[in-house]
Every structure is written in C-alpha cells, then in structure tokens.
Amino acid sequence: MILGNECTRSCGFCSVPRGRGEPLDPAEPENVARMAAGLNLGYVVITSVNRDEMADGGAGHWAATVRALRAALPQVRVEVLTPDFRGVVAALETVLEAGPHVFNHNMETVPRLYRHVRPQADYRQSLEVLTRAKRHSPQVLTKSGLMLGLGEDRAEVEQLLCDLREASCDVVTIGQYL
C-alpha cells in the first residue's frame, strides 16, 4: 500500500485510519521496487489509500512506483488497484501511461448499498474509471472486485456484473470481508 497510512475517505468496510493525509515519502517508489527486486517477485499488486486532498489524487506517485518496479524488475507484471481519483481523467491517464499490465478499480458493492459502503464514491463514476482505462489502454487488462454479504440480492449482483461487462472490464473477483 502506497501513499501513506491515512485515508481521506471512510468506507464502511475498511479499517485504514481516516486522516487528512500525511506528507508523501519521496523514496517510496524506489523502496517498493527495491523490496520487490530483493524478493525477486514476478507479480506485484500496488494499492493505496485515497488522497483526495492532492490535486492528482497521488497519480504521479502511483506512476513513479510503477516505473520504478518495471526498471528494477523488467520481467515483473504490475497490477494497480487504484482509487477513483475523483473521476479526474488526467490522473487516470498518468497511472496508465506508466505501463501497468493490469488496471484494477474495485466497485465493491451494488448501487443500492453505495451510500452506506462507499459514502464518498459514486457507482457510475467508478464504472467510468474502468471504461476510460480500457479506452485509453486497450492492451491493459481491466479488473474489478465486489464483496458479497452486505445485503445485496442476486439480481443486483447480476446487474453489477452486466454493468462491468458494459464497461469493458476483463476480470472480476468476488469475495467477502469477514
């Protein structure tokens, strides 16, 4: 997880502390790459807290981390599990232009439960993030995940899966937070 230990949002399923966001560690991208290289990893998933207080939502730091990983481990496959960057297209493009192999943005739940589960996010905006990612970088796999057991019904899950297909999402994971 990059971009610090405090999240500017307060999603109902997450236990990351909420805060205003601490200063970024400029050495973090290189440190992540050094640790991944030391472990000789073949696949790395990067995720982060939300940094809504930053103009680019931390996208520049994301891109630097992807580039550092690819430089340190040329064979590594990199998956980014990003926030929605408040729908800012330039931030999304910054991350994609760094060259991840997989772009992941989790929907988390069905529209009816968004206000409770993801109070500072928007269902349609998250779908648009996935659509724009695929349109910008068609060679990159797009991925999303959702949690079950929050009160959704089968028809709502099926509609979410249809919405993800419409957004050109290539891979979907389904799980639970216990």
ChimeraX attribute file (.defattr): number of C-alpha atoms within 10 A of each C-alpha:
attribute: neighborCount
match mode: 1-to-1
recipient: residues
	/A:1	11
	/A:2	18
	/A:3	24
	/A:4	16
	/A:5	15
	/A:6	17
	/A:7	23
	/A:8	17
	/A:9	20
	/A:10	17
	/A:11	18
	/A:12	12
	/A:13	15
	/A:14	13
	/A:15	9
	/A:16	14
	/A:17	12
	/A:18	16
	/A:19	13
	/A:20	12
	/A:21	18
	/A:22	12
	/A:23	8
	/A:24	12
	/A:25	12
	/A:26	11
	/A:27	9
	/A:28	18
	/A:29	20
	/A:30	18
	/A:31	15
	/A:32	20
	/A:33	22
	/A:34	16
	/A:35	13
	/A:36	18
	/A:37	18
	/A:38	11
	/A:39	9
	/A:40	13
	/A:41	14
	/A:42	13
	/A:43	13
	/A:44	17
	/A:45	15
	/A:46	17
	/A:47	17
	/A:48	18
	/A:49	22
	/A:50	25
	/A:51	24
	/A:52	18
	/A:53	12
	/A:54	11
	/A:55	12
	/A:56	18
	/A:57	23
	/A:58	24
	/A:59	24
	/A:60	15
	/A:61	20
	/A:62	26
	/A:63	23
	/A:64	18
	/A:65	25
	/A:66	29
	/A:67	22
	/A:68	20
	/A:69	26
	/A:70	19
	/A:71	14
	/A:72	18
	/A:73	19
	/A:74	12
	/A:75	13
	/A:76	19
	/A:77	18
	/A:78	21
	/A:79	22
	/A:80	25
	/A:81	19
	/A:82	22
	/A:83	24
	/A:84	24
	/A:85	23
	/A:86	20
	/A:87	18
	/A:88	15
	/A:89	15
	/A:90	12
	/A:91	20
	/A:92	27
	/A:93	16
	/A:94	18
	/A:95	24
	/A:96	23
	/A:97	13
	/A:98	17
	/A:99	19
	/A:100	25
	/A:101	19
	/A:102	20
	/A:103	28
	/A:104	28
	/A:105	22
	/A:106	19
	/A:107	27
	/A:108	24
	/A:109	24
	/A:110	24
	/A:111	19
	/A:112	12
	/A:113	15
	/A:114	18
	/A:115	15
	/A:116	14
	/A:117	19
	/A:118	20
	/A:119	13
	/A:120	13
	/A:121	19
	/A:122	17
	/A:123	18
	/A:124	12
	/A:125	16
	/A:126	23
	/A:127	24
	/A:128	17
	/A:129	24
	/A:130	27
	/A:131	19
	/A:132	18
	/A:133	25
	/A:134	21
	/A:135	13
	/A:136	14
	/A:137	17
	/A:138	12
	/A:139	10
	/A:140	19
	/A:141	18
	/A:142	25
	/A:143	23
	/A:144	22
	/A:145	18
	/A:146	17
	/A:147	18
	/A:148	16
	/A:149	11
	/A:150	15
	/A:151	11
	/A:152	15
	/A:153	11
	/A:154	10
	/A:155	10
	/A:156	15
	/A:157	17
	/A:158	12
	/A:159	13
	/A:160	20
	/A:161	18
	/A:162	13
	/A:163	14
	/A:164	24
	/A:165	15
	/A:166	12
	/A:167	20
	/A:168	20
	/A:169	23
	/A:170	17
	/A:171	15
	/A:172	16
	/A:173	11
	/A:174	11
	/A:175	11
	/A:176	11
	/A:177	9
	/A:178	5
